[in-house]
Amino acid sequence: MILEMKVPSPGESITEVEIATWLVKDGDYVEKDQAIAEVDSDKATLELPAEASGIITLKAEEGDAVAVGQVVCHIDTAAAKPDGATPAPAVEKAPEVKKEEVKAAPVAEKTYATGAPSPAAKKILEEKNISPSDIVGTGKGGRITTEDAANAIPAMGTPTGGSRGTERVKLSMLRRKVAERLVAAKNETAMLTTFNEVNMTPINTIRNQYKDEFKAKHNGLGLGYMSFFTKAVTRALQLYPDVNSMMDGDHKVAFDFADISIAVSGPKGLMVPVVRNAELLTFRGVEAEIKRLALRARDGQITVDDMTGGTFTITNGGVFGSMLSTPIINPPQSGILGMHNIIERPIAVNGKVEIHPMMFVALSYDHRIIDGRESVGFLVAVKEALENPMELLMDNNPKKALEL
């Protein structure tokens, strides 16, 4: 019996996926529920499990875009398992993208086209500012085709030795969707960024005093900065609810809960999983949820549901050494808070110069829905909570707040 395996729906609103990697070869014997492929949607990378045991015949190639419900392989369930055979081992994963190397030809061996470019090719070459005499035509009689023009690369000067290879890399569906959303965020929102700075001494004092006890009490869970920032953000969102809202046509949609998207780095690029109802979580709850989501992203197990929704985003460029940036809004949200690295700097404290660990923070927001008063007030509220966490975030009882 031949079983046709179709692409299941990875989530609501997703109609197409891309075959990122086949984990088995054509003709392999596979076991039911064995992972046979990784597929990219515009939101996540997911594994495709075999629906039955048998000999597999692949019906799509890596890089193919396939519709949800389309047949991607056949499994011959009547085929006997080869004697002594074990399930097909996962094929060593190929690079995530197909790469095509184009090397520059030595100048002395250059062959010039003997034919003229087609009208379409001529237009492409003019747009690229490339002379037809610099192109080797592959058409009849050396004629330059549209494909020749599209693949032509402008001259980069006379070769001076060393490698001058170039590389064409097809972006994954996830990366293409991220790029599309980032461009849309710039083009379709009235995005502005406001800045402030935070004295991290009070938080460092609390962490240094309680982090070992916190770790021992909560099974190795670390007391990081993200729980302080998340709690400060949820408090500020309650004070300035417009920041916790989004545009929907001619309407403003406001939320009475805070689903905080946390940007984390994964093997497939930037992921933004969501901490649900962060306003209800304790410090331990925030740290535990962020750790869980970060591990899932690192291991490639993040799901569409993990990243769906979110009313506000926090991103931490400081882990990569960024001192200051203007984060881009994560649509359809209206605000994003950017954290940065911590640097000891001299500041004025009660008329005296003191050295403290300081962090710049940035709030990018959609000015269509958030006015300057709300944006500045929100960021000031975040700063106040971070510089006075004992009173504003812990109710002057850190041991209770940290569940120690």
Legacy VTK file of the C-alpha trace (Angstrom):
# vtk DataFile Version 3.0
C-alpha trace
ASCII
DATASET POLYDATA
POINTS 404 float
0.000 0.000 0.000
1.327 3.441 -0.949
0.737 6.184 1.612
0.816 9.741 0.290
2.288 12.080 2.888
0.968 15.606 2.657
2.248 18.774 4.281
0.247 19.342 7.481
-0.792 22.829 8.507
1.891 24.270 10.842
-0.525 26.869 12.152
-3.318 29.256 11.425
-2.854 31.518 8.375
0.140 29.528 7.034
-0.548 28.255 3.513
2.952 27.368 2.279
6.186 25.920 3.631
9.637 25.274 2.214
11.550 21.996 2.338
14.651 23.071 4.259
16.376 19.691 4.678
15.545 16.073 3.929
16.783 13.964 6.857
16.482 10.707 4.855
17.390 9.606 1.330
15.140 8.397 -1.462
14.599 4.651 -1.029
15.395 4.555 2.697
13.334 2.476 5.082
11.766 4.771 7.700
9.928 4.074 10.926
6.622 5.670 11.903
7.111 9.021 13.699
10.747 9.233 12.579
11.732 12.781 11.583
12.183 12.705 7.814
12.478 16.413 6.983
12.738 19.927 8.340
10.343 22.450 6.835
10.454 26.229 7.095
7.336 28.319 7.444
7.350 32.092 7.642
7.326 31.779 11.435
9.354 28.729 12.441
11.261 25.615 11.397
9.433 22.374 12.151
10.191 18.661 11.831
8.042 16.476 9.567
7.506 12.987 11.079
6.815 9.870 9.003
3.158 8.859 9.179
3.950 5.156 8.739
6.821 2.686 8.415
8.073 1.653 4.981
10.215 2.558 1.993
10.151 6.295 1.261
10.081 7.980 -2.141
10.715 11.721 -2.104
8.437 13.901 -4.240
9.950 17.315 -3.494
13.456 18.690 -3.389
15.228 20.799 -0.798
14.391 24.440 -1.377
11.004 23.687 -2.951
8.060 25.790 -1.786
5.102 23.472 -1.240
1.524 24.263 -0.349
-0.099 22.956 2.817
-1.822 19.707 1.786
0.579 19.005 -1.091
2.131 15.511 -1.366
5.855 15.596 -0.567
6.654 11.872 -0.381
5.255 8.362 -0.744
5.739 5.605 1.825
5.347 2.000 0.671
3.880 0.489 3.819
3.799 -2.999 2.290
7.563 -3.069 1.839
9.291 -5.405 4.257
11.964 -4.055 6.507
15.339 -5.233 5.133
16.909 -8.020 7.174
19.036 -6.629 9.941
18.287 -3.084 8.847
17.953 -0.294 11.305
15.866 2.807 10.661
17.418 5.087 8.092
19.971 7.301 9.808
19.437 10.994 9.515
21.307 12.333 6.539
24.043 14.714 7.528
22.347 18.041 7.247
23.292 20.094 4.276
23.841 23.814 4.701
20.582 25.588 5.471
20.711 27.329 2.113
21.912 26.282 -1.291
25.039 28.065 -2.301
26.291 28.687 -5.803
29.859 29.919 -6.132
30.683 32.247 -9.017
34.397 32.854 -9.523
35.753 35.816 -11.438
37.469 34.803 -14.665
41.127 35.856 -15.112
41.380 39.027 -17.174
43.684 37.432 -19.738
41.135 34.734 -20.531
38.137 37.029 -20.870
35.968 36.429 -23.941
33.751 39.237 -25.118
30.282 38.747 -26.485
30.004 38.788 -30.223
26.266 39.415 -30.245
24.114 42.247 -29.011
21.915 41.968 -25.928
18.222 41.379 -26.279
16.051 44.426 -25.486
15.148 43.030 -22.054
18.788 42.158 -21.329
19.895 45.623 -22.445
17.515 47.261 -19.977
18.799 45.112 -17.109
22.429 45.910 -17.988
21.670 49.637 -18.125
20.072 49.482 -14.684
23.184 47.709 -13.359
25.477 50.130 -15.227
27.251 47.205 -16.934
28.630 47.406 -20.479
27.516 44.608 -22.866
31.190 44.215 -23.853
31.892 42.931 -20.363
29.399 40.070 -20.643
29.890 36.653 -22.195
26.659 35.832 -24.005
25.299 32.303 -23.895
22.647 32.769 -26.543
22.891 31.834 -30.201
25.861 33.531 -31.825
27.012 34.890 -28.492
23.831 36.887 -27.988
23.362 38.167 -24.417
20.193 36.706 -22.934
18.009 38.083 -20.152
19.419 35.409 -17.838
22.991 36.479 -18.713
22.115 40.065 -17.806
20.335 39.095 -14.586
23.353 37.065 -13.428
25.907 39.704 -14.428
27.910 41.242 -11.605
29.299 44.802 -11.888
33.067 44.994 -12.142
34.799 45.497 -8.811
38.026 46.907 -10.250
41.135 45.220 -11.550
42.005 41.984 -9.677
44.903 42.492 -7.238
45.445 38.904 -6.209
43.846 36.787 -3.519
40.404 35.258 -3.553
37.727 37.140 -5.484
34.982 34.531 -5.365
31.374 35.515 -4.789
28.548 33.557 -3.306
24.808 33.548 -4.041
22.790 32.422 -1.037
19.079 31.756 -1.146
17.439 32.997 2.023
15.209 30.640 3.977
11.493 31.287 3.999
11.775 32.381 7.631
14.543 34.883 6.841
12.633 36.206 3.819
9.516 36.707 5.940
11.526 38.477 8.654
12.992 40.785 5.996
9.530 41.488 4.602
8.159 42.313 8.052
11.085 44.600 8.899
10.672 46.575 5.688
6.922 46.778 6.304
7.554 48.058 9.827
9.696 50.874 8.453
7.339 51.736 5.596
3.955 51.320 7.242
4.488 52.801 10.699
5.428 56.259 11.931
8.336 54.889 13.947
10.264 57.058 16.358
12.796 56.170 19.057
13.324 57.798 22.447
16.284 57.085 24.725
17.187 57.106 28.391
19.850 55.603 30.629
19.590 53.382 33.684
21.877 53.109 36.690
22.158 49.348 37.164
23.718 49.528 40.653
20.491 48.744 42.579
19.758 45.665 40.437
23.360 44.470 40.665
23.229 44.839 44.440
20.108 42.663 44.668
21.472 40.071 42.243
24.804 39.820 44.038
23.054 39.407 47.374
20.444 36.821 46.369
21.537 35.096 43.131
23.215 32.113 44.849
20.248 31.556 47.160
17.862 31.981 44.233
19.779 29.433 42.165
19.902 26.910 44.996
16.201 27.325 45.834
14.961 27.125 42.244
16.874 24.153 40.823
19.741 26.008 39.177
17.620 28.826 37.716
19.634 32.015 37.317
18.509 35.433 38.507
19.224 37.504 35.402
18.426 40.981 34.205
15.480 39.927 32.049
13.134 39.308 34.973
13.782 42.835 36.291
13.242 44.368 32.854
10.129 42.301 32.166
8.591 43.249 35.524
9.506 46.914 34.945
7.918 46.818 31.468
4.660 45.199 32.632
4.351 47.841 35.364
4.960 50.646 32.836
2.423 49.145 30.412
-0.236 49.365 33.122
0.630 53.032 33.661
0.705 53.821 29.914
-1.749 51.422 28.234
-1.441 53.037 24.773
2.013 51.464 24.519
0.305 48.089 25.004
-2.005 48.519 22.016
-1.893 48.233 18.231
-3.474 49.606 15.084
-6.142 47.614 13.244
-7.288 49.659 10.289
-9.057 52.699 11.713
-9.262 51.211 15.197
-6.987 50.957 18.198
-6.905 47.536 19.877
-5.936 47.796 23.548
-4.988 44.833 25.765
-5.518 44.407 29.497
-2.779 41.751 29.627
0.935 41.832 28.799
2.195 39.101 26.462
5.864 40.027 26.208
7.822 38.915 23.140
11.458 38.233 24.031
13.956 38.300 21.162
16.360 35.340 21.371
19.017 34.075 18.969
18.483 30.607 17.491
20.214 28.451 14.861
17.789 29.705 12.216
18.235 33.344 13.172
16.331 35.697 15.448
13.275 34.212 17.144
10.720 36.129 19.200
8.831 33.710 21.487
6.162 35.101 23.793
5.976 35.095 27.599
2.214 34.946 28.188
0.567 37.075 30.886
3.934 38.303 32.108
2.170 40.743 34.415
1.018 37.793 36.527
4.388 36.042 36.749
6.841 36.250 39.622
10.570 36.810 39.122
11.029 33.041 39.221
8.174 32.559 36.756
9.647 35.022 34.256
13.148 33.532 34.470
11.820 29.972 34.118
9.679 30.801 31.087
12.438 32.724 29.320
14.853 29.854 29.916
12.336 27.330 28.582
11.694 29.325 25.421
15.397 30.072 24.839
16.266 26.372 25.074
13.494 25.476 22.619
14.792 28.112 20.191
18.376 26.884 20.561
17.358 23.269 19.965
15.173 24.115 16.973
12.012 23.044 18.802
10.259 26.405 18.867
6.714 26.261 17.479
4.410 28.710 15.768
2.258 28.834 18.906
5.320 29.866 20.945
5.765 32.937 18.727
2.169 33.858 17.962
0.757 36.994 19.515
2.678 39.301 21.791
1.677 42.821 22.756
5.139 44.326 23.375
8.728 43.233 22.655
12.008 43.363 24.584
15.297 42.857 22.727
18.757 42.755 24.285
21.495 43.830 21.890
23.792 44.185 24.852
24.602 40.472 24.801
26.391 41.121 21.487
28.127 44.265 22.756
25.764 46.907 21.375
26.021 50.216 23.233
23.127 51.994 21.523
20.612 51.134 18.806
17.179 51.963 17.417
15.235 48.678 17.537
12.596 48.081 14.865
8.984 47.550 15.926
7.728 43.969 15.761
4.428 44.454 13.866
1.563 44.601 14.555
2.833 45.700 17.979
3.350 49.389 18.645
6.429 49.358 20.866
9.751 47.637 21.485
12.294 48.174 24.255
15.974 47.823 23.414
18.479 46.879 26.113
22.214 47.435 25.623
25.526 46.579 27.204
26.444 47.806 30.681
29.435 50.139 30.918
30.890 51.732 34.011
30.765 55.514 33.543
31.169 58.571 35.760
27.848 60.228 36.586
26.768 62.997 38.935
25.135 61.728 42.153
24.001 64.327 44.679
26.507 66.813 43.332
29.422 64.363 43.347
31.022 62.359 40.567
30.643 58.603 41.034
31.313 55.631 38.770
28.317 53.358 38.198
27.339 50.573 35.770
25.106 52.311 33.233
22.900 51.035 30.425
21.286 52.984 27.608
17.709 51.912 26.889
15.698 52.732 23.762
11.967 52.668 23.082
10.911 52.555 19.447
7.203 53.231 19.033
4.497 53.845 16.450
3.685 57.545 16.634
0.327 56.946 14.945
-0.997 55.480 18.167
1.501 56.537 20.863
2.130 60.213 21.555
5.360 61.689 22.870
3.983 62.038 26.394
3.144 58.347 26.604
6.396 57.179 25.036
8.651 59.308 27.208
6.541 58.636 30.298
6.675 54.893 29.652
10.461 54.868 29.344
10.850 57.016 32.448
8.596 54.574 34.337
10.824 51.688 33.223
13.904 53.620 34.364
12.337 54.450 37.750
11.437 50.809 38.409
14.898 49.567 37.459
16.638 52.161 39.616
14.306 51.526 42.575
13.407 47.836 42.220
13.201 47.235 45.948
10.194 49.547 46.325
8.545 49.503 42.891
9.031 45.858 41.886
9.524 43.992 45.165
7.300 45.839 47.624
10.353 46.263 49.903
10.454 42.497 50.479
13.032 40.970 48.095
13.033 37.532 49.721
9.283 37.240 49.237
9.453 38.634 45.684
12.171 36.119 44.805
10.268 33.303 46.606
13.206 32.559 48.906
LINES 1 405
404 0 1 2 3 4 5 6 7 8 9 10 11 12 13 14 15 16 17 18 19 20 21 22 23 24 25 26 27 28 29 30 31 32 33 34 35 36 37 38 39 40 41 42 43 44 45 46 47 48 49 50 51 52 53 54 55 56 57 58 59 60 61 62 63 64 65 66 67 68 69 70 71 72 73 74 75 76 77 78 79 80 81 82 83 84 85 86 87 88 89 90 91 92 93 94 95 96 97 98 99 100 101 102 103 104 105 106 107 108 109 110 111 112 113 114 115 116 117 118 119 120 121 122 123 124 125 126 127 128 129 130 131 132 133 134 135 136 137 138 139 140 141 142 143 144 145 146 147 148 149 150 151 152 153 154 155 156 157 158 159 160 161 162 163 164 165 166 167 168 169 170 171 172 173 174 175 176 177 178 179 180 181 182 183 184 185 186 187 188 189 190 191 192 193 194 195 196 197 198 199 200 201 202 203 204 205 206 207 208 209 210 211 212 213 214 215 216 217 218 219 220 221 222 223 224 225 226 227 228 229 230 231 232 233 234 235 236 237 238 239 240 241 242 243 244 245 246 247 248 249 250 251 252 253 254 255 256 257 258 259 260 261 262 263 264 265 266 267 268 269 270 271 272 273 274 275 276 277 278 279 280 281 282 283 284 285 286 287 288 289 290 291 292 293 294 295 296 297 298 299 300 301 302 303 304 305 306 307 308 309 310 311 312 313 314 315 316 317 318 319 320 321 322 323 324 325 326 327 328 329 330 331 332 333 334 335 336 337 338 339 340 341 342 343 344 345 346 347 348 349 350 351 352 353 354 355 356 357 358 359 360 361 362 363 364 365 366 367 368 369 370 371 372 373 374 375 376 377 378 379 380 381 382 383 384 385 386 387 388 389 390 391 392 393 394 395 396 397 398 399 400 401 402 403
